[in-house]
C-alpha cells in the first residue's frame, strides 16, 4: 500500500507538471516572432492579405488566444495534436513515425554512457584508494574532464572527418544505407554501423559525468564504518566493492540518470541534425525553420512527457535500490 501510494503521488505530480508544460509551451510559441500563415502563403507564392487571412481562419489563428488554448488542451486530452500545415499530415503521425529512431539513439547512448561511465568510475576510485595506482586515477579523471569540456558539435564533426572521411570505417549520415533495400540481419547490421558515431558522440559527455560522479561517490562510501567493518571481518575485496560500496555509491548515479535522459532528448536535436538521423530532434529543427507551430507544440509535448516519465521511473528505481526512501523521501522528483 505504501508503494502504491508512492506511485500514485508521483503520477499525480507528473500529470500536473505535464499540464503546466503544455500551457507554458503554448504561450511561448505564440510569443515567437513571425506569422505561420504568412510563411505558408509565401512558400505557396501568394502573399496577398486575403489569402493570408484565409489561412489564418483555416488553422484557427484568428480566434482569441485563450480560445485557441482551450481547443488545444481539448485536442491533447484526446491525443489530437493538430495538423502540420507544412507536411499536410496530422502531427501525431509525424511524431510516431520519428519516435523509434530517437528512442533507438537515446537508449543506445544511455547504455553506452552509464555502463562505461560507472566502469571507469569504479576503476578510478579503486586506483585512487590504492596508493600504487594513482596514476591510473589521474588518467581516467583527466580523460573524463577532457570529454566533458569538449563541445558536442565539435566531437560530432571530428568523428565524421576521422572515421568517415579519412579512414572510411563508418557511415557519416543517415540511419541506414539509402537504396540498399536490405532486410533481416543484414539491415540490422547496417543500422548498427550508422549508430556507432551518433551514439559515441552523444554518450561521451554523459559518460564523463558518470565517471566523476561514480568515483566521488565510491571514495565517500569507502571511508564509512560499515565498509571498514566488512574488511575487518575478512570479506573479499571484490565483494566489498560490489555488495557494500558500489550499491550505496550508485544512488546519486541513478538520480542523475533520470535527469540525463531528459537532457539527452535535448542533445539528440544537435546530434540528429549533424548526422541526419531521422528522429524527432531533426523533425523539431525542421519545424522550427518552417515555423510549423503545431508540429513544434506536439514535439515539445512528447519530449516533456518523456522527461517526466523518465523521472518517475527513476524515482521508482531509487526506491527499489534503497527501500529506506519512502513516499515522502528524496528521489529524482517528478
C-alpha positions in Angstrom: 0.0 0.0 0.0 2.9 2.4 0.8 4.4 1.7 -2.6 1.0 2.2 -4.3 0.6 5.5 -2.5 4.1 6.5 -3.5 3.4 5.6 -7.2 0.1 7.5 -7.3 1.7 10.5 -5.7 4.4 10.6 -8.4 2.0 10.0 -11.2 -0.3 12.8 -9.9 2.7 15.2 -9.7 3.8 14.1 -13.2 0.3 15.0 -14.7 0.4 18.4 -13.1 3.9 19.1 -14.5 2.9 17.9 -18.0 -0.2 20.2 -17.9 1.9 23.2 -16.8 4.5 22.4 -19.6 1.7 22.2 -22.2 0.3 25.6 -21.2 3.7 27.3 -21.0 4.8 25.9 -24.3 1.6 27.1 -25.9 2.1 30.7 -24.8 5.9 30.7 -25.6 5.1 29.5 -29.2 2.5 32.3 -29.6 5.1 34.9 -28.4 7.6 33.8 -31.1 8.0 36.3 -34.0 6.5 35.6 -37.4 3.1 34.6 -38.6 2.9 30.9 -39.7 0.1 31.8 -42.1 2.3 34.5 -43.8 5.2 32.0 -44.0 2.9 29.3 -45.6 1.5 31.9 -48.0 5.0 33.0 -49.0 6.0 29.4 -49.7 3.0 29.0 -51.9 3.9 32.1 -53.8 0.8 34.0 -52.8 1.3 36.8 -50.3 -2.0 38.8 -50.7 -3.8 39.7 -47.5 -7.0 37.8 -48.4 -5.1 34.5 -48.8 -3.2 35.0 -45.6 -6.4 35.7 -43.7 -8.0 32.6 -45.3 -5.1 30.5 -44.0 -5.4 32.1 -40.5 -9.0 31.1 -40.4 -8.3 27.6 -41.7 -5.8 26.9 -38.9 -7.7 28.7 -36.1 -5.2 31.5 -35.8 -7.9 34.2 -36.0 -9.5 33.1 -32.7 -8.6 34.6 -29.3 -5.6 33.1 -27.7 -7.5 31.6 -24.7 -9.9 30.0 -27.1 -7.0 28.5 -29.1 -5.6 27.2 -25.8 -8.8 25.6 -24.8 -9.1 23.9 -28.2 -5.5 22.7 -28.0 -6.0 21.3 -24.5 -9.1 19.5 -25.6 -7.1 18.1 -28.5 -4.3 16.9 -26.3 -6.7 15.2 -24.0 -8.0 13.1 -27.0 -4.4 12.7 -28.4 -5.2 15.1 -31.3 -2.1 17.2 -31.5 -3.3 19.2 -34.5 -2.3 19.2 -38.2 1.0 20.1 -39.7 0.2 22.6 -42.4 3.8 22.3 -43.8 3.8 18.5 -44.2 0.0 18.1 -44.7 -0.4 15.3 -42.3 -1.5 15.0 -38.6 1.2 15.9 -36.1 0.8 12.7 -34.2 1.5 10.7 -37.3 4.8 12.5 -37.9 5.9 12.1 -34.3 5.0 8.4 -34.1 6.9 7.8 -37.4 10.1 9.5 -36.0 10.0 8.3 -32.3 11.5 4.8 -32.9 14.7 6.3 -34.4 15.1 8.7 -31.4 14.4 6.0 -28.9 17.0 3.8 -30.5 19.6 6.5 -30.5 18.8 7.6 -26.9 18.7 4.1 -25.4 22.0 3.1 -27.1 23.7 6.3 -26.0 22.3 5.9 -22.4 23.5 2.3 -22.1 26.9 3.3 -23.6 27.4 6.3 -21.2 26.2 4.7 -18.0 28.0 1.3 -18.4 31.3 2.8 -19.4 31.0 5.7 -17.0 30.3 3.5 -14.0 33.0 1.1 -15.0 35.7 3.7 -15.4 34.5 5.4 -12.2 35.0 2.2 -10.3 38.4 1.8 -11.8 39.4 5.3 -10.9 38.1 5.0 -7.3 39.9 1.7 -6.7 43.1 3.2 -8.2 42.8 6.2 -6.0 42.2 4.1 -2.9 45.3 2.0 -3.7 48.2 4.4 -3.5 50.2 2.4 -6.0 47.6 3.0 -8.8 47.0 6.8 -8.5 48.5 7.3 -12.0 45.5 5.3 -13.4 43.1 7.5 -11.5 44.7 10.6 -13.0 44.5 9.2 -16.5 40.8 8.3 -16.1 39.7 11.5 -14.5 41.8 13.6 -16.9 40.2 11.9 -19.9 36.7 12.3 -18.4 37.4 16.1 -17.8 38.6 16.4 -21.4 35.4 14.7 -22.8 33.2 16.9 -20.5 34.8 20.1 -21.8 34.6 19.1 -25.5 31.6 20.6 -27.3 29.2 18.0 -28.7 29.0 19.5 -32.2 32.9 19.6 -32.4 33.1 16.0 -31.3 30.5 15.0 -33.9 32.2 16.8 -36.8 35.7 15.4 -35.8 34.2 11.9 -35.6 32.8 12.3 -39.1 36.1 13.7 -40.5 38.2 11.0 -38.9 36.2 7.8 -39.1 34.1 8.5 -42.2 36.1 10.9 -44.5 39.7 10.0 -43.7 39.5 6.3 -42.6 36.2 5.4 -44.3 35.4 2.9 -41.5 31.9 4.2 -40.6 29.0 5.9 -42.5 28.6 9.6 -41.7 24.9 10.3 -42.2 21.5 8.7 -42.0 20.1 5.7 -40.2 20.7 3.2 -43.0 22.1 2.9 -46.5 19.8 4.7 -48.9 18.5 2.5 -51.8 20.2 -0.7 -50.4 16.8 -2.3 -49.6 18.4 -4.5 -47.0 16.4 -7.0 -44.9 16.8 -9.2 -41.9 20.1 -9.3 -40.0 21.9 -7.5 -42.9 19.7 -4.4 -42.3 20.2 -4.7 -38.5 24.0 -4.7 -39.1 23.7 -1.7 -41.4 21.7 0.3 -38.9 24.2 -0.7 -36.2 27.0 0.7 -38.3 25.2 4.0 -38.7 24.5 4.1 -35.0 28.1 4.0 -33.8 29.2 7.6 -34.4 26.0 9.3 -33.1 25.9 7.0 -30.0 29.5 7.7 -29.1 29.3 11.4 -29.6 26.0 11.8 -27.7 27.1 9.4 -24.9 30.7 10.7 -24.3 29.6 13.8 -22.5 27.4 12.0 -20.1 29.9 9.2 -19.7 32.4 11.7 -18.4 29.9 12.9 -15.8 29.2 9.3 -14.7 32.9 8.7 -14.3 33.5 11.6 -12.0 30.2 11.0 -10.1 30.8 7.3 -9.5 34.4 7.9 -8.5 33.4 10.6 -5.9 30.6 8.6 -4.5 32.7 5.4 -4.1 35.5 7.3 -2.4 33.0 8.7 0.0 31.4 5.3 0.8 34.8 3.5 1.1 35.7 5.6 4.1 32.5 4.7 6.0 32.4 2.5 9.1 30.4 -0.4 7.6 32.9 -0.8 4.8 35.8 -0.9 7.3 33.8 -3.4 9.4 33.3 -5.7 6.3 37.1 -5.5 5.6 37.9 -6.3 9.2 35.6 -9.4 9.0 37.7 -10.7 6.1 35.2 -10.2 3.3 36.9 -10.4 -0.1 37.9 -7.0 -1.6 35.9 -7.7 -4.7 32.7 -8.5 -2.7 33.2 -5.4 -0.6 33.3 -3.2 -3.7 30.3 -4.9 -5.3 28.0 -5.6 -2.4 28.8 -2.7 0.0 30.5 0.2 -1.8 29.0 0.2 -5.3 25.4 -0.3 -4.3 25.4 2.6 -2.0 27.5 4.7 -4.4 25.1 4.2 -7.2 22.2 6.2 -5.6 23.4 9.6 -6.9 24.3 8.0 -10.2 20.7 6.7 -10.5 19.4 10.2 -9.6 21.5 11.8 -12.3 20.5 9.1 -14.8 16.9 10.3 -14.7 18.0 13.9 -15.3 20.4 12.7 -18.0 17.6 11.0 -20.1 15.8 14.4 -20.2 19.0 16.2 -21.2 19.6 13.5 -23.9 16.3 14.4 -25.5 17.7 17.9 -26.0 21.2 16.7 -27.0 19.6 14.5 -29.6 18.4 17.6 -31.5 22.0 18.6 -32.3 23.2 15.0 -32.8 20.4 14.1 -35.2 20.9 17.3 -37.1 24.6 16.7 -37.6 24.3 13.1 -38.5 21.0 13.5 -40.5 19.4 11.0 -38.1 15.6 10.7 -38.8 14.3 11.3 -35.3 12.1 13.8 -33.6 15.2 16.0 -32.9 15.7 16.5 -36.6 12.0 16.9 -37.0 11.9 19.7 -34.4 14.8 21.5 -36.1 13.0 21.4 -39.4 9.7 22.5 -37.8 11.5 25.5 -36.2 12.9 26.6 -39.5 9.5 26.3 -41.2 7.6 27.9 -38.3 5.3 24.8 -38.1 3.9 25.8 -34.7 1.5 22.9 -34.3 4.3 20.4 -35.0 6.6 22.2 -32.6 4.0 22.1 -29.9 3.4 18.4 -30.5 7.2 17.6 -30.2 7.5 19.7 -27.1 4.6 17.8 -25.5 6.1 14.4 -26.4 9.6 15.3 -25.2 8.2 16.8 -22.0 6.2 13.6 -21.3 9.3 11.6 -22.0 11.3 13.6 -19.4 8.6 13.3 -16.8 8.1 9.6 -17.4 11.9 9.0 -17.1 11.9 10.9 -13.8 9.0 8.8 -12.4 10.8 5.6 -13.4 14.0 7.0 -11.7 12.0 7.6 -8.5 10.7 4.0 -8.6 14.2 2.5 -9.2 15.7 4.8 -6.5 13.1 3.4 -4.0 13.8 -0.2 -5.0 17.6 0.3 -4.7 17.2 1.9 -1.3 14.0 0.8 0.4 14.6 3.3 3.3 13.4 6.0 1.0 9.6 6.2 1.4 6.9 8.0 -0.4 7.9 11.3 1.2 11.6 10.7 0.9 14.1 12.1 -1.5 14.0 11.0 -5.1 14.7 12.4 -8.5 11.3 14.1 -8.3 8.7 14.4 -11.0 
